[in-house]
Amino acid sequence: MGKYLADVVYSDGIKQIVQTKFGGYNRRDSAGNGDIVDMLNMTSDRFPLLSTKKCNRIDGAVNMTAPNGITGHNALAWVDGTEFYYDGAEKGTVTNDKKTFAWLGDICVILPDKKFYNAKTDTFGSLGAKVENQSVQIKDGTYAGVEAKANTIYKAGFDWSAIFKVGDAVTITGATDPHNNRTPVIREIEGAEMRFYEFTFDIGTATSLDQTLTIERQIPDLDFICENENRLWGCKGDTIYASALGNPFVWYDYEGLSTGSFAVDVGSAGSFTGCYSYLGYPIFFKENHIYKAYGTKPSNFQLMGSATLGVKDGCSKSLAVAGDTLFYYSPQGICAYTGGMPRLVHDTFGVYTFGNAVGGSDGIKYYISMYGTMTDTTPPALGWTVFCYDTRYGVWHKEGHTQAINYAYCRGLWMLTSTGRIIAVGEQRLKSLNYVVAEYNNMVEFGDFTSDSPNKKITGKLLLRLELGGSGVTGVSSSLSVDVKFDDGEWEEIAKIGETMTDDPSARPLTYKAELDDKRSYYLSFIIQRCDRYRIRLRGVGTWVLHSLTREETGGSPLKKH
């Protein structure tokens, strides 16, 4: 809401209404008298003053043809078409579709491909592994240097360590004895021998069995994934999974150790729509249900669920934490979740509804790109729009009309756009990138000024206390145009303030020269109008800060004439 100083009323009935505090985006029908009903590229950085955001900076070295996702670690990683890149270098090949990422230490897991990239060892590969229809022997062997019964799979001339690792849970199929078709954990590998715990297999009275087996390190199909307490957690359909402790390659280790895997089915309606690690717990969402996983090991893991607003289908990437609060897009709008029942922070958008939401956070601000439609035919459709919520002040700002594929954090927040560009959002600490500045236009439209009076009012003067900054773009000068509209009339430009303007108070529209970064007042007069309501719009190029907006009015009667 706009904040005003006391009205100054002169003897001739003219009063000055001074606004020194400006709120955020407010599209509700009740907006007016200093509320901002539309904006472009504005920010809360100078709140409660009205200011523009800094010009967007694009990584000039990256221009993807098929942007499929971005993620951050010690460097940025992304997928362009079928190529996976880390720190600007191609590392491996994936399928050409949108990706979901999760990091466990230095290992990046890439879904739905079930691929991984290890940033520490610079290796790329598949999470799963498989050998099919292998002629092997199941026999007695050794474990920890001591003889052990029925615990070894042997294949002459074969090196099992080239495919599997100690600690892998491998699913065995094809055995003639159904007891041997199981998922044990590999405890030792030595050349042609792969060893398990004693009596893992059943070989009867024989010392060995010739078998044709398929052996696979399986990875579950997962739609959503997150890291929590050194495990990866994921979900699909009605099932929640947890990997082995610190091991993204093992998901079916159910031998009872504290480091093992975990899986559980839930009974609520619908499929999972997202998951996220928050306040030390993995949180799983359906559209109308939230589950929180408690516990420290598989033997004491348990779920607690509540029927409430979850994540809207198709909006799993809207999940992000800002100001210690988890934000996401629900079937009823944007929610703020602090561990209990979520609350809506969506009222400011009025009649607009959204979908395909993608969110990110720099720790304080929550950014969300989503596609806006309307519930009636009065306002224009928004299309793809980026909004920012500042958790310090509880205000929204509309930044632009960009479709984001997803956001990533790496020494600052980044947005991958549908056009294949990587945009630095807010302040960045990666100073070595070849930045290209873009989107230096901005706009603010105030709601109806009625002075809370049903009577006519007469106005013809505005006073702006303004600080004009640079555009950040070579060859582009900074300026601010001021427009007014009376009742249902057309917009009229009444003044233009800029670094290349000349002072001409007799010109129409008025022109004023502004020295950059110089804070001063501009007195704007225009043809006196009598109206029921009026609006003010500011259209700028470059950056500026509005310190105060003063309106001069004279009250009238509710009639058409005096």
N, C-alpha and C positions, 0 to 999 in steps of 0.2 A: 504494500500500500504506500502511496505517496505521503510524505510528512510535510506539514506546512508550519510556517511561523504565523503569528497572529496577523489577521488582515489589517492593513493600514487604510483607513477611510478618510478621504480629504473632504474639505468643505463643499466641493462641487459634486459630492456623491461618488467620485471615482475611488475605487479601492484597489489596493495592490495585494495580490495573493502570492506569497513567496514559498516555493517548494525547495527544500534543501536536502531531502532524503528521498531516494528512489528505490522502489522495490524491484522484483524480478518479473518474469513473464507471467501474465494472468489473463487467460482467455475466458474466464467465467463471465456469464451474462451480467453479473453484478459489478464488473470492472468499470472504473471511471474515476474522474477527478484525480489524475496523477498516476493511476495504474497503467501499466504498459501492456497493451493487448497484442502487439506484434513487435518482433525485433529480428535482427540479423547480426551475427558476429559481435555480440555483446558479452560482458563478463561481470563477475562479482569481485574482481581483484581490487577495486577501489571502493567497494561497498561501504557506506550507503550512497556514495556518489554514483553517477551514471557514466560508465566508461566502456570503451570498445576493447575487445580482446586483441592481443597481439596478432599480427598477420601470420597465417598458417605457413609452416615451413615444410617443404617436401624434400625427401631424400632424392636428390637429382640423379643418383647412380642406379636407382631401381625403378623400372617401369615394366611391370609384369603383363603378360598377355592373357593369362588365365589365373587370377589370384584365388588361391584355395585355402589360405590361412596363414597366420603369423603367430609366433610365440617368442617369449623372451627368457633368457638365462643370463650368462655372462656376455652374450651377444645375441643379436636378433636372428631368428630362424624363420623361414617361410617356405611355402610350397607354391611354385609357379607351374601350372599345368601338371606334368608328371615329374618335375624335378624338385628335390628337397635341397634347400640351401641353408648353410649355417655361416654366419659372419661373412656373407657375400660369396661364399664358395659352394659349388654344387657338391653334394655328398652322397646322393643316392636317388633311386627312382621309386615312385609311388604311382597310384592310380590317379586319374584326372577327375577328382571330385573334392568337395569341401572336407576339411580335416578338423579333427579334435586332437588336442595335445595335452600331455601331462608330463611333468618332470619329476623324476625320482633321483635326487643327487644330480649327477652329470648326465643322466640318461633321459633322453626325450622319447616318449612313446607316442606313436603316430597312429591314429585310428581314422577310418576303419581298416587300414591296411595291416595292422598288427606288426608294424615295423618299428625300429628303434634307431636312434643315433646317440652314440656315446661321445660327448664333447671332450672328455678327458683323453680317451684313447683314439679319437678320431676314427671310429668304426661305425659302419652302417649295416643293418641286416634285419632279419626277421626275428620276432620274439619267439615264434614257434619253431619246431624242428621235427623232422619225420623221416623214418626209413620204412619202406614198404616191402612186404613179402620177402623177408630175409630168412635164409636157412641158417638156423642157429641151434645151439645146444643150451638147454637149461640143466645146470649141474651143480654139484657140490663145489665149494671153493674155499676162500678164506675171507676173513674180515678183520682188519686191524692186526694182520699178521698171524691170526689164529684160525685154525680150520673151522669152517662153517658149513652147515647143511643147507642145500636147496636155496642158494642165494645168488647164483651167478648165471649170467647170459654170456655165452662164448661164441665167437665167430672167428675162425682161423683167418689170419692175414688182414683183419679189419681193425681200424683204430676208432673206437667209440668216442674218444675225446674230440675228434674232428666235428662231431655233430652235437653231442650232449655234454653237460657239465655235471660235476658232483653237486648234489642238492636239487637237481631237476626232478620233478614229479612226471613220470612218463606213463602214458596209457598204453597198455599192451592188449592187442587183439589178435585173433587167429589161433590161439592155443587150443589144443584138443581137449584139455581139462579146463572147464569153465573157471575153476579156482584161479588159474593162472592168467585169466583175462581181467586185469586189475590195474590200478594206478599206484605203484610203489615209488619211493624216492631213491634215487641213485646215491649210494654212500661212498663208493670208490670206483675209479676207472683206471685200468692199467692195460693199455694196448687193446688186445682182443677180448678182454674180460670187463664186463660191467657188473658191479657187485652191489647187493642190497643187504638188508638185515637178514639174519639166519631165518630159515623156514618161510621166506617170502613166497616161495613157490611150493607146489606139491609135485614131487617126482616119484612118489610111491617107494618101492623097494629098489628102484633102479638108481644107478649113480649119475645118469644123465638121460635127457629126453631130446630127440631130434624134433625140431618144430620149425614151422614157417610162420614168422610173426611180423606184424606191423607194430612199430614202436614210435610213439609220438609225444612230444612235449606240447600239450595243447594250451591254447589261449582262448578264453571264452569270448564269444561275441559280445561286445560292449558298445552301447550307444553313447554313454557319458562316463567320464573318468576324472578323478582328482587324486592328489597326494595328501595323505594325512598320517602323521606320526610314523614316518618312514615306511609306509605301505601305500600301494596304489589301491584305490577303491573304485569300483565301477558298477554299472547297473544296465540292465536291459529287460524290457518286459516287466515281469514281477520279481525278478531276481537281483539280489545285491551280492557282489563278490568283493573279496579282499585278497590281494596277493600275499605271498610269503613276505616276511619282514625283510625289507631292504632288497627285495629281489623281484623285479618286474617280469621275470621269465617264468615264475612258478605260481600257478593259480589253483592247483589241485592237490596240494600237500595236506592230506587230512589224517596224518599219522599221530596227531595229538600233541605235538610239541608247541611251545609258546611262539615259535617262529613260523608256524605253519600258515596255511591259507584258511579262508573262511567263505561260506556261501549260505544264503538264506532266502527263502521265498516269502513274499508278503501277500496278504489276502485282500487288499483293497482294490476297488475297481480302477481300470485304466492302466496304462503303461507309464513307466517313469519318463519324466520330461527334463530332468537335469540333476546334477549333483555338484557339491561344492564343499571344500574344507573351511570350516568357520569355528573360531574359538576353540580349536583343538578337537573338533568332532567332524566326521564326515556327515553331511546333510544330504538327504535324497528327496527329490520332489516329484510328485505327480501334479496334475492340474488342481486337484482339490485335496491334497494330502501332503504332509511333510513328515519324514522319518529322520530321527537322529540316532546314530550308532554310538553306544557307550561301550567301555571296556578297554582292556590293555592287551588281551591275547584271545585267540579263538575260543578258548574254554569259557571265557566270561563275556564275550561279545554279546550284546543284546540290542534290540531296536525298541525305540519308543516313538509311536506315531500319533499324529493329531490330524483331524479332519479340518482343514483350513485352506486359505488361499495359497496354492503352490505356484509353480512356474507354468506359464502358458505353453502349450505345445508349439514347438518351433522357435522358442525364445530361450533356450538353454544357455546361449552365449550372453544373455543379459545379466547373468550373475556376476557381481563384483562387490568388494568390500571398500567402503569409503567412510572415514570417520568412525571406525569400529562398528559400522552397521552394514549388514548384507542387503544389497538392493537387487531387485529382479522384476521382470514383467510378468504379472499374473493375469488370469482371465478377466480380472476387474481393473487392471491398470498397474502402475508401478507400486511395488511394496517395499517397505523398510522392515527388516527382520533383525531382532536383537537376541534371539534365542527362545522367545516366548511365542506370542501370537503376532503375526505380521500386521502392520498398519499401512493403509494406503497413503501415498504422497502424490496423488494423481489429480486432485481437484483442480489444480491450476490450469489443466488442459481443456476444461470446459466440455464442449460437446464432441471433441475429437476422440476417436478410438484408434488404437495402434496395433501393429503386429510385426512379426519378423524382427524383434528387438535384439540388438547387440550392444553390450555394455562393457565399460572398462573404468578403471579408477587410478588416480595418481596418489591415493591415500587420503586425500581430503575431499576432492570433487569426484562425483559420479557422472560419467558421460554415457549417453545412450543414443544410438542411432536406430530409428524405427520408421515404419511406413504408416503415415497418418491418413485416416479417412474421417468421415463425419457422420453423426447420427441424425442430422437433418440437412436441409439444403441451403441454409443461410450462409455459413462461411465458406470460403474456397477450400478445396482439398489441400492438405499439406504435402503429400508425397513423402519422399525420404527426408527426414529432418534429424539433426543432431541437437540434443538438449544437454545442459549441464546443471547438476544440482550441487550447490555448495553446502556441505554439512555444517559449516560454521554459522551460517546465517539462515539456513532453511529456505533458500530462494532458488528458483529455476531461471536459467537463461537459455535463449535459443541462439545457437551458434551458426548453423548453416543447413544446407540441403544436400548432405553427403550420405551415400549408402556405405556403411561399413561392413566388411566381411567379418572382422573381429578386431579386438584390441589386444595389445601385449605390453607388458611392463619390462623395461630394461634400462635402468638408470633414467627413467622418465617414461611417460606413457606414449604409445604409438597406436595409430589407426591404419589398418589396411583397407583401402577403399575398393569399391567394385570396379573401378577403372584401373586398378593395379598399381596405385601409388601408395607409398608409405609416408604418412603425415605425422610430424612431431606435434603432440598435443601438450600445450602448456610449456613449462620450463623443461629443458633437456640438459643432460650432462655428457652427452656424446657430441663433443664439439668438432670432431674431425670429419663429420659427414659433409657431403657437398649439397648444402641446402639450396632450395629454390623457393623464394617467397611467393605466395599466392593468396588469393581471397582477401583483398584489402578494402573491399566495400562493406558498408555497414548501414544499419537503419534502426530507428526506434519510432513506433507509433503509439501515442498515448490514447487512452480511452476517452469517452465523451467527458468534456468539462461542462458540468452543470452548476457548479458551486452549491450543490445540494439545494437548489431552488427550482420550483416548478415555473417560475416566471421567466420572461424573456430577459436577456442580458445583452449589453452592448460592449464590444471590445474592439480595440484597434492597435494595441501596443503589447509587445513582449520585451522582456529583459533577460538576456542569457549571460551568465557568468561562465566563461568557457576557457578551456585550456586545450589548444590544438597541437597535436604531435605530428611526427613525420609518418610517411606511408611505408617506409622500409623498402621501397621499390625505386630503383634508379629511373629517373625520368617521369615519375608519377608524383604530382603535387598533392598535398593534403587540402581538403576543403570540407565544408559542412553546409548543406542546404536546409532551409527551414520552410516547411509547408504548413498551410492551415486549410481546414475544410469546415464549412458551416452547415449545420443540419445535414441534409442529404445531398449537398452540392458536390462539386468537383474539387480536387486538390489544387491549391494555388501556391506557387513558390513566391514567398515574400522577401527572402534574403538569402545571400550566399556569402559565407565567410571562408577565406582561404589564403594560403601563403602567396598566391600569384594574383590575388584580387587587388583592387584599388578602392580606397575610401570614397564612396559616392552616395551620400544619404539622400540624394534626389533621384537616383536611378530606381527603376522598377524592373525586376526586384532589386532591393538594396544590395550593395556590395561593400564588404569590409575586408581590409587586409589584416591578416593575423600573423604575428611573429610566433614561430614555433616555440612551444613550451612556455609561452608567456600567458599567464592567467589574467584575463581582463573581461570587462562587461561590454555587451553589445546591445544597443537600444534599437529595437525593430518596430517600426511603425508601418501600418498598412491601412487600406481603406476601411473605415469604421463600418462594422457590420452589426446588425441586430439579429439575434438568433435564439433559439431554444437551447442549443448545445453546439459545441465546436470541438474539433480535434486538432492536434499538433503532431507533425511528423518531422523527424530529423533524418536526413540522408547524408552519409559521410563517405569520404575516401581517406584512408589512412586512420590514424588513431586520434582520439579526443576524449576529454573528460568534462562532463557538465557538473558544475558545482552548485548552481541554482537556476531555477526557472521561475521568473516572476511574470504574472499576468495582470494586466490592468483591465478592470471591468466596471461598468455602471449597471446597476440593477434596473429592471423595467417591470412592466405589468405582464400578466398572463395573456393580454390581448395582442392582436396583430399590430395595433398602432398605440402610440402613447395616449 
